Amino acid sequence: MLKRTIEISSQPTHLSMRHGQITLSRDGEPIGSVPCEDVGTVVVDHPQTTYTHAVLRDIVAQGGTVVICGHDHQPAGVLIPLGSHCQIVQRTREQIEATLPTRKRIWQQLIQGKISEASRVLEGLDSGKRLRALVRQVRSGDPTNVEARAAKLFWQSWLPNEVAFRRDHDGDDFNGLLNYGYAIIRALISRAIVSAGYAPAIGIHHHHRGNPFCLSDDLIEPLRPLVDGCVRGLFLAGHFEINRNTKTRLLGLLNLTTELGGEHGPLNVVVHRYVNQFGACLRGETKTLDYPKRATPWN
């Protein structure tokens, strides 16, 4: 089922529940409603937004996520379901007991996918060809850190030569747009992980003790180029700042038509098949991990 995204950024809005519907109102007057079960993500950016406990409770009960943005308009926190999967204990055990060779093989495929999709973003450029050549150099666990070499090459060519850009998590507007897009995709993946009964804190490569989304940060890797390509397209179209228009374009990635295993569908649906395939790899049922790919070329 295609889940809807609600973004609150332009005006103060109050969210409450009424007869299974999320009701939005301003100054005490209703302005709209949507069935709670149809909502996948609620992004709250306006600082005067208010909500009842019931609306937050019911959104997560239906498997949705709530993304809270800070003063810089970047996502500052995510409310996700804890999950009610009937095999959650078994799924967590699968993560903990996964062998090192299995984890290294999965990481290899994630990085190969990331570099391959990055080459598609730069299709037609010499750097795109060089990125495709690097895919074949990624070994199990990526011991020679081909990922870092590919990242350096990618960001050097991501924008036209006359534009000075350096990837920085706390950098300029381009970085802000990238960070916003990554956070939205990360929240989507976290929701799918929990829905499948896995623990987002237990990664196969990322393992920082203070990161509750290590697995999300593993599985997002081949999906990052979806954001990179979108932000690059915004720049080429003359959009350089975080505003309502650019955020709407990035949120649109949740409904982007993607392909996985020969089947097409919106990203917010296909990502669940992606996580389930990751689980099959953990259990040794398959050695191949596919990932959602943009169904059409960037150019």
N, C-alpha and C positions, 0 to 999 in steps of 0.2 A: 504494500500500500504506500502511495506517495504521501509523505508527511509534509505538513505545511510549516513555514517559518514565519514567526512574528517578530518584527523589529520595532522597538520603541525608542525613538531618538529625537523627534522634532518637537513634541509637546508633552507636558506632564500627563500621565495616564494612570488610571487605577484599574487593576486587574482583580477580578473576583470570580467565584463560581456560582452558577445558577442552573439547576436542572441539567448537570453534566456539560454545560457550556462555559467556556472561558468568556466572561463578559468584560469588555473594555469600555471605560467611561471617562469623561472629562467634566469637571465642575458639577459632578453629580448626575450628568446626563449620559445615558448609554450611547456609544458611537458604533458598536458592533459586537458580534459574538462569533465564536467558532467552537465546534465540538472538541472537547479536550483530547479525545482519542485521535483526532486528526493532526494534532500538533506534535512536531518532532523537536523543534528548537525555538526557544524564546530568547531573543537578544535584547537586553535592557541597557540603553546608553544614556537615557535622560535621567539626570540626578534626582528629579522630583517624582519619579515613578513610585507608586505604592502598590502593595498587594496584600491580599489576605493569606493567612496560613493555608487555608483550604486550596487556593489555586496552586500554590507551590507543591502542596502534598499531592494533589490530583495529577499535576503535570508529570511528576516523577513516577507516580503509580502507573501511569499509562506508558511509561518508557521514554518520556521526553527529557530534554535537558534545558536548563536555564543558564544563560551566559550573562554575567554581570560585567559591565565595562567600567573602567576607572576614569579619572580626570583627563587622561590622555586619549580617551575613546578606545583604548585597547582592552580586550578581555582581561579582567582581573581575577575572575573566579568562575567556577562551573559547578552547578548543582546537577548531579547525575543520580540515577536510581542505584540503590545498592544491589538490586537484582533479586529475582525470586526463581531463578532457574532451578529445576528439580535436581540437577546433578552438579550444583555449584561446588560441593566438597570434592567430587571426583575431578572436576575441571581444574580446580586449584592444585590438586595433587599432580595432575598432568604437567602443569607449569613447573612445579617445584622439582619433579623427578625427571624432567627432560634432560637427556644426555648432552654432554658438551658437543659431540659431533653433530647432533640434531640441531642444536642452537646455532652452531657455526654455519651449517648448511642453510638454515633459514635466513640468517643475516646476510650471507653471500647473495641469495636471491633477491632480498630486499634492496641491497645496494646496487645490484645489477639492474633491477627495475628502475631505481631512482636515476641512475646515469642514462639508461635507455630513454626514459621519458624526458630527461633534460635535453637530450640530443634532439628530440622531436620539437621542443620549444625553439631551438636554434636551427631548425631545418633550413637547408639552403646555404648556411654559413659554413666556412671551413671548420670552425670550432665544433659545429654539430657533427661533422664527420670524425673529428678527433675524439669526441666523447663516445661515439659508437665503437671506436677502436678500443677504448679503455674498458668497455663492458667485458670484453673477453679476458682482461687481465685480473678481474676480481676473483680471488680464490676463496676457499672456505674460510669464513671468519674475517676475510679481508685483512690478512696480517700485514700487508705492505701499504695499507691505508690508501688504496686507489680512490676511495671516496673523497679524501681531502684534495688530491690532485685534480679530480674531476670538478670539485666545487670551485677551486681556484680558476680553472679554465672557463667554467660556466659563467661565473660572476664577472669575469673580465670581458665577456662578450655579450652579456645579458642585455645591456642597453647600447645604443650607438656610441661610437668612439668619442664623440664630442661631449658626451655626458659623463661627468665624474661620479662614480658610484663605488661605495665600499659597503659590503654586507656587515651590518652592525645591529645587534638586537635593540640597542637604544639610540639608533641613528635617526636619519632624516625621514621625510614623508614617504619615500619609497620603502624604507625599512618598516615604517609604521603600517603601510598597506600590506606588506608581506606578513608581518607579525599578526595582523588582524585576520588575514586569510588562513594562516596556519592554525590559529587558535580555534577558528570555526571548524576546520576539518578535524582537529584534534578532539574537539568535543563530540563530533559525530562518531569518530572511531571509538572513543571511550564508551559511548552509549551502546555501540554494537558489541564491544567486549563484554560489558556487564550483562547485556541481554543474552549472550551466549554462555554465561556462567563463569567467565574467566575473571581474574583479578587484574585490574589495570596497573597495579603497582609492581607486579612481577614480570619483568621484562626478560627478553632473551639476549639482549646486548646492553641496553641502558640499565643502570643499576644504582644510580645515586640514591643514597639513603633518605634524602629529603624530597624525592620526587614520587608523588603518588600515581603518576601516569607513565611509568617506564615502558610498559607494553604499548601504550598508545604512541609513544615517541619512537618505538621500533617500527610499528606498522604504518606510521604516517610517511615514512621515508619515500616510498615510490609514488606517493600522492602529492608530495611537496611541489613537483613541477606543474601540477594543475594550478596552484596558486601563482607560481612564478610566471607561467604563461599568461594568466589573466592580468596580473599587474603590469607585465610588459605590454600587453595589448592596451591597457588603460593609458600608459605613458604615450604610446604611439598615437593614440587618439586624442592626446592633449589633456589628460586628467592626471594631475600630479599630487593631489592632496587627499587626506581622509575626509570625506564628506558623505552626505546622504547617498549621492549617486554612486560613488565608488564602493561604499559599503554594500549597497544593494547589488552591485555587480558581483562582489565577492561572495555574498550570501547566495547568489544564484548558482554558485558551484555545487551547492547541495543537491540541486535538481539537474545538474549537467548530465547529459546522456553519456554513459560509460559502457565499456565492454569488458566482460570477464568470461573466459572460457567459451567464447563464441556467442554468448548471450548479452543482449543490451538492456540497459535500464538506467534510471536516475541514480546518481551516486549514493543518495541516502537510503536506497534499497539494496544496491549491489554491494555496499560495504559490509552488509551482514553475511553475504556469501563469502566474501573475502575473509572475514574473521573465522567463519566455520571451516574454510579450507586451511587456515592457519592451524586450527585445532586438529584437523586430520593429519597435518604434518607432525604435530607434537606426538600424536598417538602412533605414528609410523604407518598410517594407512596409505599415505602417498609421500613422495619425496619432492614433489613439485608444488611450489606456492605461486599461484598467479595473483594478480592484483588488478583493481579497476583502472582501465586506461581510457583516456579521452577518445570518443568514438570517431571524431573528425580531426583532420590536421589543424594545426594552429594557423597556418598561413593559407 
